[in-house]
Amino acid sequence: MKRYNRITPEGTRDLFSSECLALRKTEQKLSQLFSSYGYREVQTPGLEFFDLFSNGARALPQEEMYKLTDLKGRLLVLRPDSTAPIARMVSGKLKGAALPLRLYYNQTVFRSNPSLKGKSDELRQMGIELVGAAEGIADLEILTTAAEALGISGAGDFRIEIGHVGFFKAIIARLGISEEEQNEIRSLIESKSYAALGDLLAGMEQTPYTDALKRLPRLFGGEEVFAGAAELAALCDELSEVLESLRNLYNGLCQLGFGDRIIIDLGLVGRMDYYTSFVFRGYISDCGDAVLSGGRYDTLYGEFGLEYPAVGFGVALDLLVKSIPQEEVPIAEVLIVAEKGQEIAAIRLHQRLSEEGKRVEISTFSEIAAAKVYAENQGIEEIIFLQEEGAE
């Protein structure tokens, strides 16, 4: 007996009708937005070599990747991320292209979630990559585009949380602890696990920097966060520079009219190691998970032999579409019923009415009585019955 021929694998799901319509409309809106800023679409293979995601800052945990082998025995993965493959493309096919490069993508990534917790392993994403543009107006462009993407989606009220990994990295570098301990602290700060973070740091030598880490996840809110962070920033020049950079971004977004949508979160330290500067996440009402995330990653391209700064973000389409009020798929306006021998006439009539902009179905019932029952069930208001004597 086949046990799995009627279900989808864990972490995946089917989409039907109105869900597909909402997805396509959202993709169209975002494509138009990205194109209006000069971004051009790219696509990368669904299969990549494991090596692309196993080294340097772009490394991902092995247990999160779906792995397989090719005919030569080489280890492959289903694409778990889009930023690294695009960096590979830029370093090869697009090497030497004029900078900056504005690229956008619309593709699926695959991430294994061992604990699941209702999360999907198959993630539809759209996003942009601005390659070869240093800090400044490029960062404001990315954040503005992200805000506009959430605004036009129709998903409702939204907010964007902004942080800066430089704050965390400057502090953690002064503790002299292992990479494993750093990752554990990062995870606890990201999840705002205050008690667990306090317990972990209590076992370390107590310095102004361990105290700063304890306070980091509590520094979130509006403009008042900058005043609260000023004391920590006084610990070293590097922290002062990071805070000033973040303040400039915040002020710029306020001047652009997004001030009421922005939350500063110094506990937002970035899950991916390749982020080097500001990071951000977008949230919409009635959805607890981030539907958008991104930031600046100025060292990633160096791993491909290119000293290109870069910044970008990705949108989790599945989460976004779930929050959009779904429309019913438009039904047909006309049902064509063809008596035996009138099949060709039915096809031609369908073509003509479709060219006139009407939504038309051809009935699979040749008897008018059965066709009437079908039309009533589907809400189709007009029936054209083709017979030898003519149309009725």
C-alpha positions as CSV (number, residue, x, y, z in Angstrom):
1,M,0.0,0.0,0.0
2,K,1.3,3.4,-1.0
3,R,1.3,5.5,2.2
4,Y,2.4,8.9,0.7
5,N,0.6,9.2,-2.6
6,R,-2.2,11.4,-1.3
7,I,-0.3,13.9,0.8
8,T,2.5,16.5,0.3
9,P,5.9,16.2,2.0
10,E,6.1,17.9,5.4
11,G,6.8,21.6,5.1
12,T,5.0,21.9,1.7
13,R,1.5,22.6,0.6
14,D,-0.8,22.9,-2.5
15,L,-2.2,26.2,-3.7
16,F,-5.6,26.4,-5.4
17,S,-7.5,29.0,-7.4
18,S,-7.8,32.2,-5.3
19,E,-4.4,31.5,-3.6
20,C,-2.8,31.3,-7.0
21,L,-4.5,34.5,-8.1
22,A,-3.3,36.4,-5.1
23,L,0.2,35.1,-5.6
24,R,0.3,36.1,-9.3
25,K,-1.1,39.6,-8.5
26,T,1.5,40.1,-5.8
27,E,4.3,39.0,-8.0
28,Q,3.1,41.4,-10.7
29,K,2.9,44.3,-8.3
30,L,6.4,43.7,-7.0
31,S,7.9,43.1,-10.5
32,Q,6.5,46.5,-11.6
33,L,7.9,48.2,-8.5
34,F,11.3,46.7,-8.8
35,S,11.4,47.5,-12.6
36,S,10.4,51.1,-11.8
37,Y,13.6,51.5,-9.8
38,G,15.7,50.0,-12.7
39,Y,16.1,46.4,-11.5
40,R,16.4,43.7,-14.0
41,E,15.2,40.1,-13.4
42,V,17.6,37.2,-13.1
43,Q,17.1,33.5,-12.3
44,T,19.5,31.0,-10.8
45,P,19.3,27.2,-11.0
46,G,17.2,25.3,-8.5
47,L,20.3,23.0,-8.0
48,E,23.6,24.4,-6.8
49,F,26.8,22.8,-5.7
50,F,27.0,22.3,-1.9
51,D,30.3,24.2,-1.9
52,L,28.5,27.5,-2.6
53,F,26.9,27.4,0.8
54,S,29.6,25.6,2.9
55,N,32.3,28.2,3.1
56,G,32.9,31.7,4.5
57,A,30.2,34.1,5.5
58,R,27.7,32.5,3.1
59,A,27.9,29.2,5.0
60,L,24.5,27.7,6.1
61,P,24.0,24.9,8.6
62,Q,24.1,21.6,6.8
63,E,21.0,20.3,8.5
64,E,19.0,23.1,6.9
65,M,19.9,22.1,3.3
66,Y,18.3,19.5,1.1
67,K,21.2,17.5,-0.4
68,L,21.6,15.1,-3.3
69,T,24.3,14.0,-5.7
70,D,24.7,14.3,-9.5
71,L,25.8,11.6,-11.9
72,K,29.4,12.3,-11.1
73,G,28.9,11.9,-7.4
74,R,29.3,15.6,-6.6
75,L,27.3,16.9,-3.7
76,L,24.4,19.3,-4.7
77,V,21.7,21.2,-2.8
78,L,18.3,22.5,-3.6
79,R,18.8,26.3,-3.6
80,P,18.6,27.4,0.1
81,D,19.3,31.1,-0.5
82,S,19.2,33.5,-3.5
83,T,21.9,36.0,-2.5
84,A,24.9,33.7,-2.8
85,P,23.9,32.2,-6.2
86,I,23.4,35.7,-7.5
87,A,26.9,36.6,-6.3
88,R,28.2,33.6,-8.1
89,M,26.4,34.7,-11.3
90,V,27.8,38.2,-11.0
91,S,31.4,36.9,-10.5
92,G,31.0,34.8,-13.6
93,K,28.5,35.6,-16.3
94,L,28.2,39.3,-15.3
95,K,31.8,39.9,-14.4
96,G,33.0,43.2,-15.8
97,A,29.4,44.6,-16.2
98,A,29.0,48.3,-15.4
99,L,28.3,49.0,-11.8
100,P,26.0,49.3,-10.0
101,L,24.0,46.3,-10.9
102,R,20.4,46.3,-10.0
103,L,19.0,42.8,-10.1
104,Y,15.7,41.2,-8.9
105,Y,14.6,37.6,-8.6
106,N,11.4,35.6,-8.2
107,Q,12.2,32.0,-7.3
108,T,11.8,29.3,-4.7
109,V,14.3,28.4,-2.0
110,F,14.3,25.2,0.1
111,R,15.2,25.1,3.8
112,S,14.7,22.1,6.1
113,N,13.1,23.0,9.4
114,P,13.7,20.1,11.7
115,S,11.3,21.4,14.3
116,L,8.8,22.6,11.7
117,K,6.5,24.6,14.0
118,G,4.2,25.2,11.1
119,K,7.0,26.7,8.9
120,S,7.4,25.8,5.3
121,D,10.4,24.2,3.7
122,E,9.5,25.4,0.3
123,L,9.7,29.2,0.3
124,R,8.7,31.5,-2.6
125,Q,10.7,34.6,-2.5
126,M,11.1,37.9,-4.5
127,G,13.9,40.3,-3.8
128,I,16.4,42.8,-5.0
129,E,20.2,43.0,-5.0
130,L,21.9,46.3,-5.5
131,V,25.5,45.4,-6.2
132,G,28.5,47.8,-6.4
133,A,26.9,50.6,-4.5
134,A,28.4,51.9,-1.2
135,E,26.6,53.1,1.9
136,G,24.5,56.2,1.6
137,I,21.7,56.8,-0.9
138,A,21.8,53.1,-1.9
139,D,20.7,52.1,1.7
140,L,17.8,54.6,1.6
141,E,16.8,53.3,-1.8
142,I,16.6,49.7,-0.5
143,L,14.7,50.6,2.6
144,T,12.3,52.8,0.7
145,T,11.7,50.1,-1.9
146,A,11.1,47.6,0.9
147,A,8.5,49.9,2.5
148,E,6.8,50.5,-0.8
149,A,6.7,46.7,-1.5
150,L,4.8,46.1,1.8
151,G,2.6,49.1,1.2
152,I,1.4,48.1,-2.3
153,S,0.9,44.4,-1.4
154,G,-2.5,45.1,0.1
155,A,-1.6,43.0,3.2
156,G,-2.5,45.8,5.6
157,D,-0.6,47.7,8.2
158,F,3.1,47.2,8.3
159,R,6.3,48.1,10.1
160,I,10.0,47.8,9.5
161,E,12.5,47.1,12.2
162,I,16.1,48.3,11.6
163,G,19.2,47.2,13.5
164,H,22.9,47.2,12.9
165,V,25.2,44.1,13.2
166,G,28.1,46.4,13.8
167,F,26.9,47.0,17.3
168,F,26.9,43.3,18.2
169,K,30.1,42.5,16.4
170,A,32.0,45.4,18.1
171,I,31.0,44.2,21.5
172,I,31.4,40.5,21.0
173,A,34.9,40.9,19.5
174,R,36.0,42.3,22.9
175,L,34.9,39.2,24.9
176,G,37.4,36.7,23.4
177,I,34.9,33.8,23.3
178,S,34.5,30.9,20.9
179,E,32.5,31.1,17.7
180,E,30.0,28.6,19.2
181,E,29.4,30.9,22.2
182,Q,29.1,33.9,19.9
183,N,26.4,32.1,17.9
184,E,24.5,31.1,21.0
185,I,24.6,34.7,22.3
186,R,23.4,35.9,18.9
187,S,20.5,33.5,18.9
188,L,19.4,34.5,22.4
189,I,19.6,38.2,21.6
190,E,17.6,37.8,18.4
191,S,14.9,35.9,20.2
192,K,15.0,38.3,23.1
193,S,15.5,35.5,25.6
194,Y,16.4,37.8,28.5
195,A,16.7,35.2,31.2
196,A,18.7,32.7,29.2
197,L,21.0,35.4,28.0
198,G,21.6,36.7,31.5
199,D,22.4,33.2,32.7
200,L,24.9,32.6,29.9
201,L,26.6,35.9,30.4
202,A,26.7,35.4,34.2
203,G,29.3,32.6,33.7
204,M,31.7,35.0,31.9
205,E,34.0,37.6,33.2
206,Q,31.9,40.7,34.0
207,T,32.9,43.7,32.0
208,P,31.2,46.8,30.5
209,Y,30.8,44.7,27.3
210,T,29.0,41.8,28.9
211,D,26.7,44.3,30.5
212,A,26.2,45.9,27.1
213,L,25.1,42.5,25.6
214,K,22.6,42.1,28.4
215,R,21.0,45.4,27.5
216,L,21.2,45.0,23.7
217,P,17.8,43.1,23.2
218,R,16.0,45.7,25.3
219,L,17.0,48.6,23.1
220,F,14.1,48.7,20.7
221,G,11.4,51.3,20.0
222,G,11.4,54.8,18.4
223,E,13.8,57.6,18.5
224,E,14.2,57.2,22.2
225,V,16.4,54.2,21.6
226,F,19.3,56.4,20.5
227,A,19.4,58.1,23.8
228,G,19.3,54.8,25.6
229,A,22.1,53.4,23.4
230,A,24.4,56.5,23.8
231,E,25.8,55.2,27.0
232,L,26.8,51.9,25.4
233,A,28.2,53.8,22.3
234,A,30.5,55.7,24.6
235,L,32.5,52.4,25.3
236,C,34.4,52.8,22.0
237,D,34.6,54.9,18.8
238,E,33.4,51.9,16.7
239,L,30.1,51.8,18.6
240,S,29.6,55.5,18.3
241,E,30.1,55.4,14.5
242,V,27.6,52.5,14.2
243,L,25.0,54.4,16.2
244,E,25.5,57.5,14.2
245,S,25.1,55.6,10.9
246,L,21.9,54.1,12.2
247,R,20.6,57.5,13.3
248,N,21.3,58.9,9.8
249,L,19.2,56.1,8.2
250,Y,16.4,56.6,10.6
251,N,16.3,60.4,10.1
252,G,16.3,59.9,6.3
253,L,13.4,57.5,6.5
254,C,11.5,60.0,8.7
255,Q,12.0,62.7,6.1
256,L,10.7,60.4,3.4
257,G,7.5,59.9,5.4
258,F,8.1,56.5,6.9
259,G,8.8,57.6,10.5
260,D,5.6,56.0,11.9
261,R,6.5,52.7,10.2
262,I,10.1,52.4,11.6
263,I,11.2,50.7,14.8
264,I,14.8,50.7,15.9
265,D,16.0,47.4,17.3
266,L,19.6,47.0,18.4
267,G,18.9,43.4,19.2
268,L,18.4,42.7,15.5
269,V,21.9,41.3,14.9
270,G,21.3,39.3,11.7
271,R,21.1,35.5,11.4
272,M,23.3,35.4,8.3
273,D,27.0,36.0,8.9
274,Y,27.4,37.8,5.6
275,Y,25.6,41.0,6.9
276,T,28.2,43.7,7.7
277,S,26.2,46.8,8.4
278,F,22.5,47.7,8.9
279,V,19.9,44.9,8.8
280,F,16.1,45.1,8.7
281,R,12.9,43.1,8.8
282,G,9.4,43.9,7.6
283,Y,6.3,42.8,9.5
284,I,2.6,43.0,8.7
285,S,-0.4,42.9,10.9
286,D,-1.8,39.4,11.9
287,C,1.5,37.7,11.0
288,G,4.1,37.0,13.7
289,D,6.9,36.1,11.3
290,A,8.9,38.6,9.3
291,V,7.6,38.8,5.7
292,L,10.7,40.7,4.5
293,S,14.3,40.8,5.5
294,G,17.6,42.2,4.3
295,G,20.6,44.4,4.9
296,R,24.1,45.3,3.7
297,Y,26.7,42.7,3.0
298,D,29.9,44.4,1.8
299,T,32.3,41.4,2.2
300,L,30.3,38.6,0.5
301,Y,31.5,39.4,-3.1
302,G,35.1,39.3,-1.8
303,E,34.7,35.6,-1.4
304,F,34.2,35.5,-5.2
305,G,37.2,37.6,-6.0
306,L,35.2,40.9,-6.4
307,E,35.5,43.8,-4.0
308,Y,31.9,44.9,-4.5
309,P,29.7,46.3,-1.8
310,A,26.1,45.1,-1.9
311,V,22.8,45.6,-0.2
312,G,19.4,44.0,-0.8
313,F,16.3,42.3,0.7
314,G,14.0,39.3,0.1
315,V,10.2,39.1,0.4
316,A,8.6,35.9,1.7
317,L,5.7,35.7,-0.8
318,D,3.9,32.8,0.9
319,L,3.6,34.7,4.2
320,L,2.7,37.9,2.4
321,V,0.0,36.3,0.3
322,K,-1.6,34.6,3.3
323,S,-2.3,38.1,4.8
324,I,-3.9,39.5,1.6
325,P,-7.7,39.4,1.4
326,Q,-8.3,36.8,-1.3
327,E,-10.6,37.4,-4.3
328,E,-12.7,34.8,-6.0
329,V,-11.4,33.8,-9.4
330,P,-13.6,35.4,-12.0
331,I,-16.1,32.9,-13.4
332,A,-17.0,32.5,-17.0
333,E,-19.7,34.8,-18.4
334,V,-20.7,32.6,-21.3
335,L,-21.1,28.8,-21.7
336,I,-21.0,27.4,-25.2
337,V,-22.9,24.1,-25.7
338,A,-22.2,22.3,-29.0
339,E,-24.5,19.7,-30.4
340,K,-22.8,16.8,-32.1
341,G,-21.2,18.0,-35.3
342,Q,-20.8,21.6,-34.1
343,E,-17.5,21.2,-32.3
344,I,-15.5,23.3,-34.8
345,A,-18.1,26.0,-34.7
346,A,-17.9,26.0,-30.9
347,I,-14.1,26.5,-30.9
348,R,-14.3,29.3,-33.5
349,L,-17.0,31.1,-31.5
350,H,-14.9,30.7,-28.3
351,Q,-12.0,32.4,-30.1
352,R,-14.1,35.3,-31.3
353,L,-15.8,36.0,-28.0
354,S,-12.5,35.7,-26.1
355,E,-11.0,38.3,-28.5
356,E,-13.8,40.6,-27.5
357,G,-12.7,40.3,-23.9
358,K,-15.4,37.9,-22.6
359,R,-14.7,35.0,-20.3
360,V,-16.0,31.9,-22.1
361,E,-16.2,28.2,-21.4
362,I,-16.9,25.4,-23.8
363,S,-19.3,22.8,-22.2
364,T,-18.3,19.2,-22.1
365,F,-22.0,18.4,-22.1
366,S,-23.7,18.2,-25.5
367,E,-27.2,18.0,-23.9
368,I,-28.7,21.4,-23.1
369,A,-30.4,20.2,-19.9
370,A,-27.1,19.0,-18.3
371,A,-25.3,22.1,-19.5
372,K,-28.0,24.3,-17.8
373,V,-27.4,22.5,-14.5
374,Y,-23.7,23.0,-14.8
375,A,-24.1,26.7,-15.6
376,E,-26.4,27.3,-12.7
377,N,-23.9,25.6,-10.3
378,Q,-21.1,27.7,-11.6
379,G,-23.0,31.0,-11.7
380,I,-22.7,31.4,-15.5
381,E,-25.5,33.6,-16.7
382,E,-25.4,33.1,-20.5
383,I,-25.6,29.9,-22.6
384,I,-25.1,29.7,-26.3
385,F,-26.4,26.4,-27.8
386,L,-24.9,25.6,-31.2
387,Q,-27.0,23.2,-33.3
388,E,-27.4,22.5,-37.0
389,E,-30.3,24.9,-37.3
390,G,-28.1,27.7,-35.8
391,A,-27.3,29.2,-32.4
392,E,-29.8,29.6,-29.6
